Amino acid sequence: MSSIKEKNICIHYHKVLLQRSLPKFFQEIQKLQVLYQKNNLKCEQCQYKMDIGNICLRCQAVICDIEKQCLHHHNQQKSDHCIFINLLSTQMTCIICKLEILDFEQYGLTGNEDVFSQWINPQRIRIEYLRYFQKQELSIQRFNSPNVGILNIANFSFMNSVLQILLNFPTIQQILSKVHIEMEKGDFNIKSIKKIILRNICCMSDALKSKQVKLLNPTELIKSIAQSESKLLGYGQKDAYEAFKYIINFLHEEFRFTNSVSYWKNIIPFQNQEAITHDWLLLSQPSKFRDYSFIQNVFSGELQSTIQCLNCNRLTLVNENYSAISLEIPQNNEQNVISKFFNKLTKDRQNSVTLQNCLDLFYEPIQETNFLCLCGSRNGRRTYKFSKFSNILAIHIQRFKNKHQKDQTYVSFPVEQTNFSNLLNMQGDLNYQLFGLIVHYSNVGGDHYESIIRQPNNTFISIRDDQINPVTLKYVKESEAIMLFYQKVDSPTNYKTIHNVLTQYELIQTGEIVLKDDELSFLPNFWFEQFLTLSNPQMIITSHLLCFHNQLKPDYWDFRQSYENVNSQEQMNASFLCDQSINLQQNNNNNNSSSYFQLQLQSVQLPTAICQFLVEKYGGGPLIQKNIQTCTICIEQAQNMSKRRKLERSLIQKYEDCQSDRQFIINLDWIIMWQRYLYNSKQQLQKNFIFGNPPPGEINNLHLLDSNHQLLQDKQVDKDYSLISHQLWTVLVSIYGGGPIIQVSSSSNEQDNPKLKTFNLDPEDNIKIKEIRTILNQCFKMYNICENIDCI
């Protein structure tokens, strides 16, 4: 029973099914089927005729709305009749628990758990009702197409439609397929839910690319998502836009790396010859850095919002990144109901709303109250404009006004190659072409979504879960799109550059061209795939791979090698990208570090002259040559910092349980920073921050005192400060310095004595403290960071 409560599962569902009489069920359901076919289905209580109702699983009574009074009367008469299924969405709800009853897959269950071994999967009940009322059977309808369909299991159609669009886009498909190959190469057990989700998505991407199967079952992906994002579950109304945001954010989190913000802000490409700064500066100056990922390079653009204060007319400019633009549909109040209905049926394009109309509404000023001007006013007016375009322009058309109402206004949109400079109000050659779109249908059995995707021969196919069919250009233009995906079209000159570079790459891979290590350089695999498939692959970002000494930055496994045995299989499992063509056995470089191994897996090798040309053309850098060595100085310094933490922890463990009559007050913010530094998580180190978090600097208790050097009355323990023993205070002050001293004494004799009894550390402890301070000072001197970080 505890497992049921932990998973928030209705406790009445199994009981209701056990009490149901199957012969009576078939008899009652057949009566309802006849009434449904004759459009004579009525509510049991109010006798209101309806097309779609809610059926009690126990007695097959029909109720018009489970949120209305009719249900209250029904429940009063039959208190154990609490489970209802909606004929349209097949959503099952318990009116006592106020819970939706999900399929086992949506709970992350297999059906083999002891608690649920005797339960019936709700999915079987849904199929049962669909067969009676809609005569729906699982059937695969397709023409002779190499494309792969995805089964609609547990109302997952909204996610299927987004996966079909994203995983069929060449850049994403190619990268995730390579990730899949690398993850499957090592036979290891993944325990992290996020890594399981990533593995399932990559597996689906590889299946869509290889086309070795015709139909995918997303059950494993549903189970893993069920354990991390519960809001995506259930049989209620689902929006594909929410699924899109979830997948984009998830992939960005899994593949992100940190580097200078200059790579993003500089519109004109620049060449960077310097490595990224030290880890501590990067963590302490977040405004100078940002996270990057391949998915961001595909979808991210930039908006500039201007807020004008209505009191003093001051203008405030704010840059905002976007992965999709969400547009409202303009409402034409002059149209009457009849004309709207006629336009919907005939798709009258002259009277319909256009994508330009939606963008014009987006550009209009809106009231802004969520800001504070320097004059103190909160009333402003905000306007948006595009400042940086994206490679894939994703547009969401807001059709769902609420869970019961959908705006079915026809919105016309360009399908063929179009210059979007007028649509986006930007200068330049902005040629976009429709890559795909998503359409929503309110069908029986839940929301259904359709993906329409452009093929390489410029034809379109429609994918409705497991059904795949070709569609005409007219069908595409008349679709009621809820999401549109436009791909920026490349210029012919770029095609020539791509062809020449790809030819050189293939000649090296086949061995027809053999070059020395000093004649080859690495390019990130992510960027190379973007270069082959995107109009604007962005700058080549490599400085995060180099350390302060312009050598290869060591990773977590290099850092651990000196005192922990890490076998080659674990190093293989730590990687997530590979280039199939790399043969590690033929590596002539004597660099055997884990970081160099990862660099090979995550890069392609090209002649240095070509890499230099690409850096000059697209910006970024610096170049990383094949003969680069892993920095041994950084490994030594990082291990020294690890030694420093161990020495400090040994002192803390020695004195943390000591009792004393006096306690000392210490700033809680400082304690939090100190704990974050002292007890680094393994996850932090594996992000290549091998130095961990920076030390907290001097102890600063000044803001806890008033002008008379007395503790402020509004300061509270465990909220503003912590209490530590005399011994522990002595250790911390000896290491970090600072103050002032604020003591709390429990003894009246101690309070009367103005002289504090000092606590003397052991000679061995003083030696440890001296070594602790020396290690830190050496690190500061080595990386020139004393002036840039709050330190001792």
Buried (B, 14 or more C-beta within 10 A) or exposed (E): EEEBEEBEBBEBBBBBBEEBEEEEBEEBBEEBBEBBEEEEBBBBBBEEEBEBBBBBBBBBBBBBBBEBEBBEEBBEEEEEBBBBBBBBBBBBBBBBBEBBBBBBBBBBBEBEEEEBEEBBBBBEBBBBBBEBBEEBEEEEEBEEBEBBBBBBBBBBBBBBBBBBBBBBBBBBBBBBBBBBBBBEEBEEEEEEBBBBBBBBBBBBBBBBBEEEEBBBEBBBBBBBBBBBBBEBBBBBBBBBBBBBBBBBEBBBEBBBBBBBBBBBEBEEBEBBEEBBBBBBBBBBEEEEBBEBBBBBBBBBBBBBBBBBBBEEEBEBEEEEBBBBBBBEBBEBEEBEEEEBEEBBEEBEEEBBBBBEBBBBBBEEEEEBEEBEBEEEBEEBEBBBEBBBBBBBBBBBBBBBEEEEEBBEBBBBBBBEEBBBBEBBEBEEEBBBBBBBBBBBEEBBBBBBBBBBBBEEEEEBBBBBBBBBBEBEEEEBBEBBBBBBBBBBBBEEEBEEBBEEBEEBBEEBBEEEEEEEBEBBBBBBBBBBBBBBBBBBBBBBBBBBBBBBBBBBBBBBBBBBBEEEEBEEEEBBBBBBBBBEEBEEEEBEEEBEBBBBBBBBBBBBBBBBEBBBBBBEEBBBBBBBBBBBEBBEBBBEBBBBBBBBBEBBEEBBEBBEEEEBEBBBBBBBEBBEBBEBBBEBEEEBBBBBBBBBBBBBBBBBBEEBBEEEEEBEEEBEEEEBBBBBBBBBBBBBBBBBEBBEEBBEBEEEEBEEEEEEEEBEBEEEBEEBBEBBBEBBEEBBEBBEBEEBBEBB
